[in-house]
Amino acid sequence: QVQVVEFGGGLVQAGGSLRLSCAASGSIFSIGTMGWYRQAPGKQRELVADIASNGSTNYADAVKGRFTIFRDNAKNMVYLQMNSLKLEDTAVYYCNADIRRFQLTTNNYWGQGTQVTVSS
C-alpha cells in the first residue's frame, strides 16, 4: 500500500553535482521525517541528512555545506542536492520516511537504494 522509491543516482566526476529524488506513494495519511542514508562497501549504513515535517534539517558532518535536503509535501517527495562531490561520497543512497497510513500507526519505510559513484 505504501511504497518509497528513490532515483537519480549515477556516475559523476569529483567536484560535480547530482540530485537524488525520492517519492512516497500509496495510502498515505501523513509523512513525518524523511531522510537520506548511504552505505559504502564494507561500511555501516549512515545518516546523510534528514528533514522533519516542519522543515527542520539535520546533516552529517561530512556533507555539511555541500548537500542540501528539501521536500515537497504536496508531491510526497524529498530531494538531496549533492554539490562538490568527493570520491568518499560513493555509496548506495537510501531514502527513508516515517509514514502514517490511514487508520494505522506510523511506520518506517525504506527505498530500494540508488548507486552514486564519484570518479576522479
Summary of the structure (lengths in Angstrom):
residues: 120
radius of gyration: 14.1
end to end distance: 41.2
largest distance: 49.6
contacts: 371
relative contact order: 0.33
helix: 8%
strand: 62%
